[in-house]
């Protein structure tokens, strides 16, 4: 009996070890798979150069207006780089998203949540913005900046424009992590910190928001989070948004993420249409017509042209029905046809936007103040990116 018990104990130990090994292998496989998907989503060509922007948003109870501005103006902010150049390369934007100061989050994480790591999948960014809700909490700016510095995959190239934009309305100095130390660490890493205080300038200055920006070579900005975004409707808007929907027909899904990707594309078109009066619908169309709109993780056209994925490398069961129905030798021609169709529609949108911009310039009677989120970020981005030899039209 003792021998049997010993054998049983040994068997239990062996089984436990096997289970632990299997779980470790599964975890490692999941991490490798996630890394591969991230690399696919963030692929850039040799004609492109990287821009990294991390947006850190206070989602405590009083920040509903800030979230509304972010939902409607994401596309406009990204579009600043549509016609930009760094030498002979086109800048493409990766966006990371954090929320902080929300009681729904854990005190053990200092009320911080990384919503998205750096990604070029802008539909994912929009999707997550529309999921945000507010709830009262403690806003720890130093802690969320430190978390973004440590946990995001910042590019090591000194030519890359890397920036944090942190927005909130409580004192910048709250929390267990020194905001001044976090800002100093940020600039040492080549990451500029721009502080956006939702309130009047004197409150922001007294709360340490200006000091934080100065320490990280960024800009201190103040905005009225509840101010309505002004959009001048142009005669070209209707056709631009129609062509944006036509673009969707040129996407060819593949892999396990294909159905999700195309469904989310349509969902974010719908979300943008809800903010038509703020210009989101048109601005999203302009993004979709640019290099910044990349869906290599679920669209075969982008995967083939931007990530260098060859059709023969894609498993048969990961192909859509439309490609499975074709002879293998005819599939690439079909893909090229969709790519050409997409480029044609994108060119039409860009031409319409040239005429639209002339019309808006003539009609625009805005004061030029930086009191909305989009204007604040755009002005800072242009000034700082130019120091990295990025030129704008």
C-alpha positions in Angstrom: 0.0 0.0 0.0 2.7 2.6 0.8 4.4 1.7 -2.5 1.1 2.2 -4.3 0.6 5.5 -2.6 4.0 6.6 -3.6 3.4 5.6 -7.2 0.1 7.5 -7.1 1.8 10.5 -5.7 4.4 10.3 -8.4 1.7 10.0 -11.1 -0.1 13.1 -9.7 3.2 15.0 -9.7 3.9 13.9 -13.3 0.4 14.8 -14.4 0.7 18.2 -12.7 4.0 18.8 -14.4 2.6 17.9 -17.8 -0.4 20.1 -17.3 1.9 23.0 -16.3 4.1 22.4 -19.4 1.0 22.3 -21.7 -0.4 25.5 -20.2 3.0 27.2 -20.6 3.2 26.1 -24.2 -0.3 27.3 -24.9 0.5 30.7 -23.3 3.7 30.9 -25.3 1.8 30.0 -28.5 -0.8 32.7 -27.8 1.8 35.3 -27.2 3.6 34.4 -30.4 0.4 34.5 -32.3 -0.5 37.9 -30.9 2.9 39.2 -31.7 2.6 37.9 -35.3 -0.8 39.5 -35.7 0.5 42.8 -34.2 3.4 42.7 -36.7 1.0 42.1 -39.5 -1.2 45.0 -38.5 1.7 47.4 -38.1 3.6 46.5 -41.2 5.1 49.5 -43.1 6.7 49.5 -46.6 10.2 50.9 -47.5 8.4 54.0 -48.8 6.9 54.8 -45.4 8.2 56.1 -42.1 6.6 55.8 -38.7 4.8 58.2 -36.5 3.7 57.1 -33.0 1.0 58.9 -31.0 -0.3 57.7 -27.6 -3.6 59.2 -26.5 -4.2 59.1 -22.7 -7.7 60.1 -21.8 -9.2 60.9 -18.4 -12.6 59.0 -18.3 -13.7 60.2 -14.9 -17.3 61.5 -14.5 -16.8 65.0 -16.0 -15.1 63.9 -19.2 -18.0 63.0 -21.5 -17.4 66.0 -23.7 -13.7 65.0 -24.2 -14.7 61.5 -25.3 -17.3 63.0 -27.7 -14.6 65.2 -29.3 -12.2 62.3 -29.6 -14.9 60.1 -31.3 -15.6 62.8 -33.9 -12.1 64.1 -34.5 -9.8 60.9 -34.6 -9.9 60.9 -38.4 -9.0 64.7 -38.7 -6.0 64.3 -36.4 -4.6 61.3 -38.4 -5.3 63.1 -41.7 -2.7 65.7 -40.9 -0.1 63.3 -42.2 -1.9 62.3 -45.4 0.1 64.8 -47.5 3.2 64.9 -45.3 6.7 63.7 -46.2 9.9 62.9 -44.4 12.4 63.1 -47.2 11.0 60.8 -49.9 8.9 58.7 -47.4 5.3 59.1 -46.4 4.6 59.2 -42.6 2.1 56.6 -41.4 0.5 56.8 -38.0 0.4 54.2 -35.2 -2.1 55.1 -32.4 -2.1 53.7 -28.8 -5.0 54.4 -26.5 -5.2 54.6 -22.7 -7.9 55.5 -20.2 -7.3 56.6 -16.6 -9.1 58.0 -13.6 -12.2 55.8 -13.9 -13.6 54.0 -10.8 -14.5 51.0 -12.9 -10.8 50.3 -13.2 -8.7 48.7 -10.4 -7.0 50.7 -7.7 -4.3 48.1 -8.0 -3.5 49.5 -11.5 -3.8 53.1 -10.3 -7.1 53.3 -12.2 -5.2 52.8 -15.5 -6.1 50.7 -18.5 -4.2 50.2 -21.8 -7.0 49.9 -24.2 -4.9 49.4 -27.3 -1.1 49.1 -27.9 0.3 50.8 -31.0 -1.7 49.9 -34.0 -2.3 51.0 -37.6 -5.8 49.5 -37.5 -7.6 52.8 -37.0 -11.0 51.1 -37.1 -10.0 49.3 -33.9 -9.1 52.7 -32.3 -12.5 54.1 -33.4 -14.3 51.0 -32.1 -12.7 51.4 -28.7 -13.4 55.1 -28.4 -17.1 54.4 -29.0 -17.0 51.9 -26.1 -15.6 54.3 -23.6 -17.8 55.3 -20.6 -17.1 57.7 -17.7 -17.2 57.1 -14.0 -15.8 59.2 -11.1 -12.3 58.3 -10.0 -8.8 59.4 -9.1 -6.7 60.8 -12.0 -3.0 59.8 -11.7 -1.3 61.5 -14.6 2.2 60.5 -13.6 1.2 56.8 -13.3 -0.5 56.6 -16.7 2.5 58.4 -18.4 4.9 56.0 -16.8 2.8 53.0 -17.8 2.7 54.2 -21.4 6.4 54.7 -21.5 7.2 51.2 -20.0 4.6 49.1 -21.8 4.2 50.5 -25.3 6.6 49.4 -28.0 8.2 52.8 -28.8 10.3 52.9 -32.0 14.0 53.2 -31.3 14.8 55.3 -34.4 15.7 58.9 -33.5 14.0 60.2 -36.6 10.6 58.8 -35.5 8.1 61.4 -34.2 6.9 60.0 -30.9 4.4 61.8 -28.7 2.0 61.4 -25.8 -1.1 63.5 -25.6 -2.6 63.4 -22.1 -6.0 65.1 -21.5 -7.8 65.7 -18.2 -9.1 68.3 -15.8 -7.8 67.4 -12.3 -4.3 68.5 -10.9 -1.5 66.9 -13.0 0.5 66.1 -9.8 -1.9 63.6 -8.2 -1.1 60.0 -7.5 1.7 57.7 -6.3 4.0 58.4 -9.3 5.7 61.8 -9.7 4.4 63.4 -12.8 7.5 65.5 -13.1 9.7 62.4 -13.0 7.5 60.6 -15.5 7.8 63.6 -17.9 11.6 63.8 -17.5 11.8 60.0 -18.2 9.7 60.5 -21.3 11.9 63.1 -23.0 15.0 61.0 -22.2 13.3 58.3 -24.2 12.7 60.7 -27.1 8.9 60.9 -26.4 7.4 64.3 -26.2 4.5 64.8 -23.7 1.8 67.3 -24.6 -0.6 68.1 -21.8 -4.2 69.1 -22.5 -6.1 70.6 -19.6 -9.9 70.6 -20.0 -10.7 73.9 -18.4 -9.3 77.4 -18.0 -5.6 78.2 -18.4 -4.9 79.4 -14.9 -6.3 76.2 -13.3 -4.2 74.1 -15.7 -1.1 76.1 -14.8 -1.8 75.9 -11.1 -2.4 72.2 -11.4 1.0 71.5 -12.9 -0.1 70.8 -16.5 2.2 73.5 -18.0 5.2 72.3 -15.9 4.7 68.7 -17.1 4.7 69.7 -20.8 7.8 71.9 -20.3 9.8 69.1 -18.7 9.0 66.8 -21.7 9.5 69.5 -24.4 5.8 69.4 -25.2 3.0 71.9 -25.4 0.6 72.9 -22.7 -2.8 73.3 -24.2 -6.3 74.1 -22.8 -9.5 73.2 -24.4 -13.2 73.6 -23.9 -14.3 69.9 -23.9 -17.9 70.8 -24.2 -17.6 73.1 -27.2 -19.2 71.9 -30.4 -16.8 71.1 -33.3 -17.4 73.5 -36.3 -17.6 71.8 -39.6 -18.3 73.7 -42.8 -20.3 71.6 -45.2 -19.0 71.7 -48.8 -20.7 70.7 -52.1 -18.2 67.8 -52.4 -19.0 66.2 -49.0 -21.9 64.0 -50.3 -19.8 62.5 -53.1 -16.8 62.0 -50.9 -18.9 60.0 -48.4 -20.5 58.0 -51.2 -17.1 57.0 -52.6 -16.0 56.0 -49.0 -18.7 53.3 -49.0 -17.7 52.2 -52.5 -14.2 51.6 -51.3 -15.5 48.9 -49.0 -16.3 46.8 -52.1 -12.6 46.5 -52.9 -11.7 44.7 -49.6 -11.1 40.9 -49.7 -11.3 39.2 -46.3 -9.0 36.4 -45.3 -8.0 34.5 -42.2 -9.7 34.3 -38.8 -10.0 38.1 -38.5 -11.6 38.7 -41.9 -15.2 38.7 -40.9 -14.6 40.8 -37.8 -12.5 43.3 -39.8 -15.1 44.0 -42.6 -17.9 44.1 -40.0 -16.0 46.7 -38.0 -15.2 48.7 -41.1 -18.9 49.1 -41.7 -19.6 49.8 -38.0 -17.1 52.6 -37.9 -18.6 54.1 -41.1 -21.9 54.1 -39.3 -20.3 55.7 -36.1 -18.7 58.4 -38.2 -22.1 59.2 -39.9 -23.5 59.8 -36.4 -21.0 62.7 -36.1 -21.7 64.1 -39.6 -22.3 67.6 -38.2 -18.8 67.6 -36.7 -17.2 66.5 -40.0 -16.4 62.9 -39.0 -18.0 61.3 -42.0 -15.9 63.3 -44.5 -12.7 63.0 -42.5 -13.0 59.3 -42.2 -13.4 59.1 -46.0 -10.2 61.0 -46.4 -8.4 58.6 -44.0 -9.7 55.6 -46.0 -8.2 57.2 -49.2 -4.8 57.6 -47.6 -1.8 55.4 -46.7 -2.8 55.7 -43.1 -5.7 53.4 -43.6 -4.1 50.0 -43.4 -5.9 46.7 -42.8 -3.2 44.1 -43.5 -4.5 41.8 -40.7 -7.8 41.0 -42.5 -7.7 42.5 -46.0 -5.8 40.5 -48.7 -5.2 43.6 -50.9 -3.4 45.5 -48.1 -1.7 42.3 -46.9 -0.4 41.6 -50.4 0.7 45.2 -51.3 1.8 46.5 -47.9 2.9 43.5 -45.9 4.3 41.5 -48.8 2.1 38.4 -48.0 1.8 36.2 -51.1 -1.4 34.5 -52.0 0.3 31.1 -52.0 1.3 31.6 -48.4 -2.4 31.9 -47.3 -4.1 28.6 -46.4 -6.9 27.5 -48.7 -9.4 27.5 -45.8 -8.5 31.1 -44.9 -9.4 32.4 -48.4 -12.9 33.9 -49.1 -15.4 32.1 -51.3 -14.8 34.5 -54.2 -11.1 33.4 -54.4 -11.7 29.7 -53.7 -14.0 29.7 -56.8 -11.1 30.9 -59.0 -8.3 28.8 -60.5 -5.1 29.4 -58.4 -3.4 31.1 -61.4 -6.2 33.6 -61.7 -6.4 34.7 -58.1 -3.5 37.2 -58.2 -5.1 39.0 -61.2 -8.4 39.3 -59.3 -6.5 40.8 -56.3 -4.6 43.2 -58.6 -8.0 44.3 -60.2 -9.4 45.1 -56.7 -6.2 47.1 -55.9 -6.5 49.1 -59.1 -10.2 49.8 -58.4 -9.3 51.0 -54.9 -6.6 53.3 -56.1 -9.0 54.8 -58.6 -11.6 55.6 -56.0 -9.0 56.9 -53.6 -7.7 59.3 -56.3 -11.3 60.5 -56.9 -11.7 61.2 -53.2 -8.4 63.1 -53.1 -9.3 65.2 -56.1 -12.7 66.1 -54.7 -11.0 67.0 -51.4 -8.7 69.5 -53.2 -11.8 71.3 -54.4 -13.4 71.0 -51.0 -10.4 72.5 -49.3 -10.6 75.6 -51.5 -14.3 76.0 -50.8 -13.7 75.6 -47.0 -10.8 78.1 -47.0 -13.1 80.7 -48.6 -16.0 80.1 -46.2 -14.0 79.6 -43.0 -14.5 82.4 -40.6 -13.2 80.6 -37.5 -11.0 82.6 -35.1 -8.2 80.0 -35.2 -8.3 79.4 -31.5 -7.0 76.1 -30.1 -10.0 75.4 -27.8 -11.1 72.0 -29.2 -9.2 68.7 -29.0 -8.6 68.4 -32.8 -7.1 71.9 -33.1 -5.0 71.5 -30.0 -3.5 68.2 -31.2 -3.0 69.3 -34.8 -1.1 72.4 -34.0 1.2 70.6 -31.6 1.8 67.7 -34.0 2.8 70.0 -36.9 5.3 72.0 -34.8 6.9 68.9 -33.3 6.9 66.7 -36.3 8.7 69.4 -38.3 11.6 69.0 -35.9 11.9 65.4 -37.2 12.1 66.8 -40.8 8.5 66.0 -41.6 7.1 68.6 -44.0 3.4 69.4 -44.4 1.5 71.0 -47.3 
